[in-house]
């Protein structure tokens, strides 16, 4: 309901054109637009004024946006490991201090809707390649 509210309010205004094939903004796009336009950043002249209801809708979308980002991160970590990136490489990319921190982050898993236990990132069983990481 909150996503529909934001999409209907902002559709057709500047950069708020939906990229979803069904014509909806994603939760992340909706939160970003409300936050930036409410702060006066990049709001097109034809965009509606952002009010309390819009901000409340964006606040209710934050958990969904976080969950979507968690799924995206887990997918990207899986692909990184499949492509042979080391945990040190991944730690560097994530701005973490150690390979162990990257492994811990990957191991926390992603909670799937309706799941009773979090999914875990599975990684290749092969040992880490030796050598320096390239950045």
N, C-alpha and C positions, 0 to 999 in steps of 0.2 A: 504494500500500500504506500509506504514512504517513497519507494523507488518510482512508482507510478506518479505520485504527486510531483516529485522533482522533474521527471521526464516531461510531464504535461506542462508544467510551469515554464520550463526552460527550452523546450523543443523549438527549434527554428531560430533561436537567438544566438548569433555569432557562432562560437566554437562548440555549442551544445548539441550539434547534430549527432544523433545516435549512430554508433558504429555497429551496434548489434543488428543482425539481419531482421529481427522482429521489430526494430524501431525503438528499442529501449536503451537508455544509458546504463552502464554497469554501475554497481554500487560505488566503486572507486571513482569513476568519472563524476557521479552525482555529488559525492562528498567534496571532491576537489573543486568543482564549479561553485557550489554553495559557499565553501570556505573562502575561495579567492574572490568571488564576486561580492560577498558580504564585506570583505576587507577593501573593496574598491579596486582590486587588481584585475585588469583585463576584461572588465564588464563591458560588452558592446552597448551602444546607445539604445538599441531596440530591446535589450534584456529587461525583464521586470525587476523592480526593486526587491531585494532579498529581505524577507521578514521573519518573524518569530517562527511561524509554521514551517518555513523552508529550513531554517536552522535546526528545528526539532526533528524534521524528517532526516536531515543529514546526520544528526547525532544517532538516530535509530539505525542508520545504515552502517555506522562504523564497525560493529561486530561482523557484519556480513563482508565488508570490504577487507577486514583483517583476515577472515577465514579464507577468502578468495586469494589473498596474497600468500597465505601459508601454503595453500595447495600449489600455487605457482612456484614458490620457493622449493618445496619438496620435489616437484617435477624437474626443476632446473638442476637441483643437486643430484638427482638420479642420473640425468643426462650427463652431467659433468663427470661423474664417476664412470659411467659407461664409456665415455670418450677418453678415459685414462687420466683425468686430472687428479693430482694427489690431494690429500687433505690439506697440505700446506698451500697448494695453489688455491684451493677453495677458501681457506681461511683468509688469504690475502684478498681475494675477490670480495669477500663479505666484510672485510675490515676488522677481522678478528685477530687476536694476538697469537693464537696457536692452532696447530692442526687438531689438537684435542677439543678445543672449543668448537671447531667446525663439525667434528664428529658428534659432539654432544648436541649441537643444534640440529643436526640431521636426524639424530636418534630420538628426538622428542616426538617425532611423528606428526601426523595431521589427523585431526578428528573428522571422520566422514559423517555427513548428515545421516542420522539413524543408526550409526555404528555404536557398539557398546565399548569397544576398545580402540585406541588410536592405531592407525596404520603406521608401520615403521618403514623407513627408507631402507631398501635392500641395496646392497652394494656388491660389486664383484668380489669374490672371495680371494682373488689373487692378492699377494702382498704388494705393498707400496713399491713403485719403481724407485730405484736409487737415483740420486743425482740432485742437482740444484733445480729449483723452480725458476721458470723464466717469466719475467714481468716487464 
